[in-house]
Amino acid sequence: MAVALCQDYYSHAGPYVPPPQKVTYLHFFLHDTRSGNNPSAVPIVSPNTTTSTGFGGVIAFDDPLT
């Protein structure tokens, strides 16, 4: 009966180095039209404050994604 030594189970070529990962960057743009004949963004609820930041407002939109 032959017994394999531990050194027979491993490669002598060196440590495994994985290939570099491919990275893809996607950029999406939403084109809002809030006025005119066919608006694509319509305010639903406005905040009950006197500030002009618009924080807290809810807007529904139907934008083309390009």
C-alpha positions in Angstrom: 0.0 0.0 0.0 1.4 3.4 -1.1 1.0 6.4 1.2 1.1 9.9 -0.4 3.1 12.5 1.4 1.6 15.9 2.2 3.9 17.7 -0.3 2.3 15.8 -3.1 -1.1 17.5 -2.6 0.1 21.1 -3.2 1.5 23.0 -6.1 5.1 24.2 -6.0 4.3 27.1 -8.3 3.6 29.7 -5.6 0.5 31.3 -4.0 -2.7 31.7 -6.0 -3.2 35.2 -7.3 -6.7 35.8 -8.7 -7.0 37.8 -12.0 -8.1 41.4 -11.6 -11.8 42.0 -11.6 -13.5 43.9 -14.4 -15.4 47.0 -13.2 -18.1 48.7 -15.2 -19.3 52.2 -14.2 -22.9 53.0 -15.2 -24.2 56.6 -15.3 -28.0 57.2 -15.5 -29.6 60.5 -16.2 -33.2 61.5 -15.4 -34.6 64.4 -17.4 -37.2 66.2 -15.4 -39.6 68.6 -17.0 -41.6 70.4 -14.4 -43.5 72.8 -16.6 -44.9 73.1 -20.1 -47.4 71.0 -22.0 -46.1 67.5 -20.9 -44.4 67.8 -17.5 -42.6 64.6 -16.3 -42.4 65.7 -12.7 -45.4 66.8 -10.7 -45.3 68.0 -7.1 -47.7 65.9 -4.9 -47.2 67.3 -1.4 -45.3 70.5 -0.4 -43.8 70.9 3.1 -45.7 73.1 5.5 -42.9 75.6 6.1 -41.8 79.0 4.8 -38.3 77.8 3.8 -37.4 77.5 0.1 -35.3 74.4 0.4 -38.1 72.0 -0.7 -37.1 69.5 2.0 -40.0 67.2 2.7 -41.7 67.6 -0.6 -43.0 64.6 -2.6 -42.8 64.6 -6.3 -44.1 62.0 -8.8 -42.1 61.6 -11.9 -42.2 59.6 -15.1 -38.8 60.3 -16.7 -37.0 58.7 -19.6 -33.9 57.0 -18.3 -30.9 57.6 -20.6 
